[in-house]
Amino acid sequence: MPYGAPDPTDPNVLVGVELPADQEATRDMAWVFAEEFARTGFDAPRILGLFRSPFYAGAHRALRRLGETEVAAIIRECVGVFGAHTRPPDAEVTGGD
C-alpha cells in the first residue's frame, strides 16, 4: 500500500484526464453504448432506461447532449441489427430419479 503523495513518474499510477468532445464524438459514444447493450440482448425500452439513469454517467450524458429522440433512433437501429434476446423460460424442476 503506498504512503504519501503519488509519484508522477510512476507508470503504475492511475491517471484520468478529461478530453473535450464535440457533438460527433458524443453521437459515437451513444452508438457504442447502444450497440454494447443490444449485443447483450437488451431490448430498446431497457436500453433507453439505462440512458435515462444517471447511474450510467456516460450514456446519461449522451442522452442529455443529444436528446431522447436522437438516442432512441440510435437504439432502434442497434436493436434492429443485433436483435433483442428473450430469456428462456426457467426449466421445470421435476422429482429425482
N, C-alpha and C positions, 0 to 999 in steps of 0.2 A: 504494500500500500504506500503510495507516495506521500511524502510530508512536505509542507511548504508550497510555494508557488510552482506552477508547471514550468518546465524548461521549454522555451520556444524553439530550441534547436532539436528537441527530442522528436524523432519521426513518428513515435507511437502515441503522441498526444492527439486526442480527437479535436479537430478544429472545424468549426462550421462557419460558412460565410453566406451572406445573402447576396443574390445576384438580381439585378433589375430584370424584369420580364415584361415584354410588350404583349399586346393582345394576341398575337400569333403564338407566342410561347405558352400563354395561358390556355389557348384552344388546344394546342398539342398536349398539354398536361391533362386536360379534361378527357381527350381521346385515350390517353394511356390509362387513366383510372377506369374509364368506362369499359375499355377493352379487357383490362385485367379482371374486373368483376364479372363481365359477360363470359369470359373464358372459364371462370369458376362455376358458372351455371346460374348466376343470379338473373332474375327477370327484370324488366325495365322499371316497374314500380319500386322494387327493392333497391336497385342501383340508385335511382333518384332519391330514395330515402337516405342513402349513405351520403350523397352530395348535400342534402339538406342538413345533415348532422354536423354541428361544429366539432364533434369529436374527430372527424376525418378532416383535419385542417386544410390539407392541400386541395382535396375535392371540394370542400365547402368554399374555399377562397375562389376556385374556378367558377363555381355557381354564382357567387356574388359579383364577380367581374364580368361574366359572360351573359348572365341572366338565365332564368329557368327554361325559356323557350329554346335557346340555342343548345343548352346542355341536354335537354330532353331529346332534341333531334340527334345529337351525337350518340346518346344512349340507345335510341331506337335503331340507329344504323349498326352499332356494335352488336346488339342483341340479334338483329336480323342476320348478321354474318355468322356469329358464333352460336346463336340459339340459347335458349334458357333450358336448363335441365330440370326435370321434376324428380323429386325424391321418390325412390321406390317405396312401396308400402312395406311396413315392418313385417318380417316373416312371422307366420303364425307359429306360436310355440305349442308343441304337442308333447304328450307324455313320453317318458323314456321307454326304451325297448325292454 
